[in-house]
Amino acid sequence: MKNILLMNKIAKVGTDVFDRNEYAVGDAVENPVAMMVRSAALHDVEFGRDLLAIARCGAGVNNIPVDRCAEQGIVVFNTPGANANGVKELALCALMLASRDIVGGVEWAKTLSTDVAKSVEKGKGAYGGREI
């Protein structure tokens, strides 16, 4: 049985790939052969003799003492680009927000003293054709 220590909360979909007959995965396993980390700082963490690899679940390795790991023969790797879909979604959202004054419109709507839903329903009576 190989132990994998989770230093942060890792999505279940990310840990389900490990066969539970071969791997013990969790935040309390002892003598891990591998560690999975997101943002936890490992600079002050003592690594056991059995540790072979540290996987940084994200871009960069600034929270991992790479030089010390190299001296101890511990492989360090990261997953750059894993959040690319989220970055894309935020970029598209920013483009839409920038092209229209959406935030300003929301703030203006908050200042209205009338019930907008009632006003809209009342105003619908002014239309009678295909424009609705």
N, C-alpha and C positions, 0 to 999 in steps of 0.2 A: 504494500500500500504506500503510495507516494502522497505526501502532504503538501497542499498548496495553501499558503496563508494569505488571506484577504486583509489588506491594510486599510481599505475603505469599503464602503458599500458598493458592490459591483452588481450590475443588472443580472437577474436570474438567467436571461438568455445568454449572457456571457460566461456563466459558470456551468450551465447545463451541458456544455459540450464535453465535459469531463465525465468519463465512465465511473460511476460511484463504486464499482467493483475494483477499480484500480487507483482511484484518487480520493483522498479526504480533503474537501474544500471547505474552508471556513475561517472565521476570525480568531479562533482559539486553538488551532492545530499546533502541535509541537514538532520541532525539528523539520521545518519545511524544506522541500527541495526547490520550491519556487514561491515567489511572492507576486501578488497582483496589487498595484497601487494606483490611485488616481491623484490625490493631492497631498496625502500624508508625507510629511518631511521625514526622510530616512537618514539624515546626516548624523543623528545621535543614536541610531539604532545599531545594536550589535548583531552581526550576522553569524548564524551558526555554521559549523563545518559542513553540513549537508546542503547548504543553499547553493544551487547551481545557476539560477536565473531570476531576474526581476523584470516583470512586465509592467511598463508604465502605460496604463489604459488612457491614452491621450497623447498629445504632442508635447515634445520637450522632455528633458530629464533633469531640470533644475532642482528638483526635490530629492534627487538620488545622488549619493556620493560616488560618481562614476569612477574617479581615480582609485578610490579605496576598493571598489568592486573589482576593478581590473587587477589590482595587486592580489586580491584573494581568488581570482579566477571565476568571478561571478559575471555571467553574461547579462547585460542590460539592454533592453530594447523597448521601443515605444510604438505607438500606433498612429502616426500622423495621417491626417485625412479621414480618420474615423468619424469625425464630427462634420464632415463636408456637407452633408445634407442639411444639417441644422444651420450651418453658416449660410448656405444658399437660401434657405427659407427666410432668415433674418435679413439678408441683403435685398431680396425681393420685397419684403415688407417695408424696409427703409426706402426703397425706390418709390413705392406707392405712397408712403407717408410724405415723401418730399415732393411728389408731383401734384398733390392736392393738399390743401390746408385741413387735413382731417383732424389733427389735434385741436386746431383753432375752432373747428366746427363743433367738436365735442364740448369744448369749454363754453362756447356760446350757447349750446343747447342746455347746458347745466344752469345757465342764468335765466332761462325762461320761467315765467311765473305761472303760465297756463299748463294744463295737462296736454301734452303734445299728442298722445294717442287719441284723446277725445276730439281735439282740433282736426286731426287727420280724418277721422271717421265722419265728422260733420262736413268737412270740405269735399268729401267724395261725392256728395249729392249734387255738386256743381257740374259734374261730368256725367254724360249719358251715353257716350258712344264708344268707339274703339280705343279711345285714349287711356282707358283704365287698364 
